[in-house]
């Protein structure tokens, strides 16, 4: 199993609600959806490999 690190953030309630809806549409948990968003952005910027 891969090791993971946790990151705590505070967001506006309306962002959380939108994230929950977007994650559900993508059939993901909120944490998985956020990780995908971050990974996609880091790839686009060339900071991590495919």
C-alpha positions as CSV (number, residue, x, y, z in Angstrom):
1,X,0.0,0.0,0.0
2,X,1.3,3.5,-0.9
3,X,2.1,5.8,1.9
4,X,0.0,9.0,1.9
5,X,0.3,12.4,3.7
6,X,-2.6,14.4,5.0
7,X,-3.2,18.1,4.3
8,X,-5.8,20.1,6.2
9,X,-7.4,23.0,4.5
10,X,-10.3,25.3,5.3
11,X,-12.7,26.3,2.5
12,X,-15.9,28.2,2.2
13,X,-19.0,26.1,2.8
14,X,-20.3,26.8,-0.8
15,X,-17.0,25.4,-2.1
16,X,-17.4,22.3,0.0
17,X,-20.9,21.8,-1.3
18,X,-19.8,22.2,-4.9
19,X,-16.9,19.8,-4.3
20,X,-19.2,17.2,-2.9
21,X,-21.5,17.5,-6.0
22,X,-18.6,17.4,-8.4
23,X,-17.0,14.4,-6.7
24,X,-20.4,12.6,-6.8
25,X,-20.7,13.3,-10.5
26,X,-17.2,11.8,-11.0
27,X,-18.1,8.8,-8.7
28,X,-15.2,9.8,-6.3
29,X,-14.9,10.7,-2.7
30,X,-14.2,14.4,-2.1
31,X,-10.6,13.5,-1.1
32,X,-10.1,11.5,-4.3
33,X,-11.6,14.3,-6.4
34,X,-9.3,16.9,-4.8
35,X,-6.3,14.7,-5.3
36,X,-7.2,14.3,-9.0
37,X,-7.6,18.0,-9.4
38,X,-4.2,18.7,-7.8
39,X,-2.5,15.9,-9.8
40,X,-4.0,17.1,-13.1
41,X,-2.7,20.7,-12.4
42,X,0.7,19.5,-11.4
43,X,1.0,17.4,-14.5
44,X,0.0,20.4,-16.7
45,X,2.7,22.5,-15.1
46,X,5.3,19.7,-15.6
47,X,5.9,19.3,-11.8
48,X,5.1,15.6,-11.8
49,X,5.2,12.9,-14.5
50,X,2.3,11.2,-16.1
